[in-house]
Amino acid sequence: MKKLLFIAMLSAGTVAHAQQKTAGLDATKGCWVVESNVKSPQKQMVKFYNADLQLIYQEPYERKILRYSRKNIRKMLDSALVTVLKNKNETNETTNLVNVINPKH
């Protein structure tokens, strides 16, 4: 009986925790994706999505291979995402964005 009560309380706590996590998502957050091709790894496309996973901006990147496993590259892409989302929220368009990704990387 104690085991059954313990399992019931444990599962209820897990469900409540999962619901709090998903309910706490901020609507201004989004994500970025780096797409590349095996045949031409230098030509990459960086795509920025909003919280609803709708594409809001994409930019080609052909300078060098983005090693997004590196912390400084992820920070650079995160700051570019914030710029894109801020611009999208202010103007509802992202047509005036050019080279959001920092060219020194």
TILUM-928184 format. One record per residue (C-alpha): x, y, z. Coordinates in nm, 2 decimals, m for minus. Layout:
<mifis>
+--------+--------+--------+
:     c1 :     c2 :     c3 :
+--------+--------+--------+
:      X :      Y :      Z :
...
+--------+--------+--------+
</mifis>
This chain:
<mifis>
+--------+--------+--------+
:     c1 :     c2 :     c3 :
+--------+--------+--------+
:   0.00 :   0.00 :   0.00 :
:   0.28 :   0.24 :   0.08 :
:   0.45 :   0.16 :  m0.25 :
:   0.14 :   0.23 :  m0.44 :
:   0.09 :   0.57 :  m0.26 :
:   0.46 :   0.66 :  m0.32 :
:   0.43 :   0.58 :  m0.69 :
:   0.11 :   0.78 :  m0.72 :
:   0.26 :   1.08 :  m0.55 :
:   0.58 :   1.06 :  m0.75 :
:   0.40 :   1.04 :  m1.08 :
:   0.17 :   1.33 :  m0.98 :
:   0.48 :   1.54 :  m0.90 :
:   0.64 :   1.46 :  m1.23 :
:   0.33 :   1.56 :  m1.43 :
:   0.30 :   1.89 :  m1.24 :
:   0.66 :   1.96 :  m1.30 :
:   0.63 :   1.90 :  m1.68 :
:   0.33 :   2.12 :  m1.70 :
:   0.51 :   2.40 :  m1.52 :
:   0.80 :   2.38 :  m1.77 :
:   0.58 :   2.40 :  m2.08 :
:   0.36 :   2.67 :  m1.93 :
:   0.66 :   2.89 :  m1.84 :
:   0.78 :   2.92 :  m2.20 :
:   0.82 :   3.28 :  m2.31 :
:   0.64 :   3.38 :  m2.63 :
:   0.94 :   3.59 :  m2.74 :
:   1.17 :   3.30 :  m2.75 :
:   1.27 :   3.12 :  m3.07 :
:   1.54 :   2.90 :  m3.21 :
:   1.80 :   2.89 :  m3.49 :
:   1.90 :   2.61 :  m3.72 :
:   2.21 :   2.57 :  m3.93 :
:   2.16 :   2.37 :  m4.24 :
:   2.44 :   2.26 :  m4.47 :
:   2.50 :   2.01 :  m4.75 :
:   2.75 :   1.73 :  m4.74 :
:   2.87 :   1.81 :  m5.09 :
:   2.92 :   2.18 :  m5.01 :
:   2.98 :   2.23 :  m4.64 :
:   3.10 :   2.59 :  m4.69 :
:   2.75 :   2.69 :  m4.81 :
:   2.53 :   2.70 :  m4.50 :
:   2.18 :   2.85 :  m4.44 :
:   2.10 :   2.98 :  m4.09 :
:   1.73 :   2.99 :  m4.03 :
:   1.56 :   3.16 :  m3.74 :
:   1.22 :   3.05 :  m3.60 :
:   0.98 :   3.20 :  m3.36 :
:   0.82 :   3.02 :  m3.06 :
:   0.56 :   2.87 :  m3.29 :
:   0.83 :   2.72 :  m3.51 :
:   0.75 :   2.95 :  m3.80 :
:   1.04 :   3.06 :  m4.02 :
:   1.08 :   3.43 :  m3.97 :
:   1.42 :   3.49 :  m4.13 :
:   1.70 :   3.30 :  m4.31 :
:   2.04 :   3.41 :  m4.41 :
:   2.30 :   3.23 :  m4.62 :
:   2.64 :   3.20 :  m4.46 :
:   2.94 :   3.11 :  m4.69 :
:   3.24 :   3.26 :  m4.51 :
:   3.35 :   2.94 :  m4.33 :
:   3.19 :   2.64 :  m4.16 :
:   3.00 :   2.74 :  m3.85 :
:   3.11 :   2.52 :  m3.56 :
:   2.80 :   2.57 :  m3.35 :
:   2.94 :   2.33 :  m3.09 :
:   3.16 :   2.61 :  m2.98 :
:   3.03 :   2.84 :  m2.71 :
:   3.12 :   3.17 :  m2.88 :
:   2.94 :   3.07 :  m3.20 :
:   2.63 :   2.97 :  m3.01 :
:   2.63 :   3.30 :  m2.83 :
:   2.67 :   3.49 :  m3.16 :
:   2.38 :   3.29 :  m3.31 :
:   2.17 :   3.36 :  m3.00 :
:   2.23 :   3.73 :  m3.02 :
:   2.14 :   3.72 :  m3.39 :
:   1.82 :   3.55 :  m3.29 :
:   1.74 :   3.82 :  m3.03 :
:   1.80 :   4.08 :  m3.30 :
:   1.57 :   3.91 :  m3.55 :
:   1.30 :   3.85 :  m3.29 :
:   1.32 :   4.21 :  m3.17 :
:   1.30 :   4.34 :  m3.52 :
:   1.01 :   4.11 :  m3.60 :
:   0.82 :   4.23 :  m3.30 :
:   0.88 :   4.60 :  m3.37 :
:   0.81 :   4.61 :  m3.75 :
:   0.63 :   4.27 :  m3.82 :
:   0.88 :   4.24 :  m4.11 :
:   1.24 :   4.12 :  m4.14 :
:   1.31 :   4.25 :  m4.48 :
:   1.55 :   4.52 :  m4.37 :
:   1.79 :   4.28 :  m4.19 :
:   2.11 :   4.22 :  m4.37 :
:   2.39 :   4.01 :  m4.24 :
:   2.26 :   3.96 :  m3.89 :
:   2.53 :   3.71 :  m3.83 :
:   2.85 :   3.86 :  m3.72 :
:   3.09 :   3.86 :  m4.02 :
:   3.40 :   3.82 :  m3.81 :
:   3.30 :   3.46 :  m3.73 :
+--------+--------+--------+
</mifis>
